[in-house]
Amino acid sequence: MPTQNVNLTPELDGFVKRQVEGGFFNNASEVHRAALAAMAREEEERQARLERLRNEIGVGLEDLDAGRYRAVSSEGEHQAFLSEIKVKAMQRRGNA
């Protein structure tokens, strides 16, 4: 297994030691691997969220290009439109 030397702040060093002393991990290497695995999972989730967002933006842009939008010119129209969207979303979820 490859090894790497890592310089830790005193706070992080203390955290690692407490994790081992508390019995959560057998040694510092396990703490480091767990932390890196958590970071990798978070990065994968972040990338998945970005991909979903990009897809939704694409759908929105296609709708604009196809003329599927409604212009609103007042606060009242805006609130009515948002209420309409909310009702439709709840109906799709079966909550209405």
N, C-alpha and C positions, 0 to 999 in steps of 0.2 A: 504494500500500500504506500503510495507517495506520501511524503511528509513535507510540511511547510513550517517555517518559523514565523510566529505571529507576535507582534508587540501589542500588548494590551494596556489600556489605561488601568490605573489602580482600582477604579470602580468595577471595570469588567473582570479584572483578575479576581476581585473579591466575590463577584457574582458567580464566577465559574467554581471557585472554591466552595462557596455555600451550597451550590447544586450538588457537588460531590459529597460534601460533608453531610448534607441532608439526606443522602441515600437515593437521590433522584437519578444519579448516574454513577457508574463505577470509576470513571476517571475524566480528566479534562478533555481528552480527545472525543469522548462521547458527547460531552456538552457542545463542543465546537461543531461536530458533525450534525447534531440535532438542530443547532442554530442555523447552519448553512442549509440544511434540508428545508427548514421552515422558510428561509429566504427564497429558496428555489420555488417552493409551492406558491408563495406570494407573488413572485414574478410571473409564474405561469398564469395565475388568476388575473393578474393585471393585464397581461397580454391578451387573454381571452376577453376581458371587459373592453379593451381597446378595439379588438376585432369586431365585437358586437356593436360598439358605438360607430365604427366606420361603416358597417353594414347598414345601420339605421340611418346614418347621414346619407348614404347612397340612395336609400329608399326615398328619403325626403327630397333629395335633389331630383330624382326621377319624377316624383309627384309634381314638383315645381315646373319642370320642363314640360310635363304633360298637361299643365294647367289645373291640376287637382289641388287647389288651395282656395282659401276664402280670405279676402281682405277685410280687416276691421278698422274702423276709423274713430272709435270712441272707447272710453273705459267700460261703458255699459255693454257695448257689443263684445268687447274682449271678455268680460266676465260671463256673459251669456254663452259665448263660444266655449270657454273653459268648462262651464257647467255641463254643456252638451257633451263634451268629450268625456267628462267624468262619468256621466250616466251611461254612455256607450261602453266605456271600459268596464264598468261594474256589471253591465248586462253580459258582456263577453265572459266575465269571470263567474257569472251566475249568482251575483250578490244583489241583484236588483229585485 
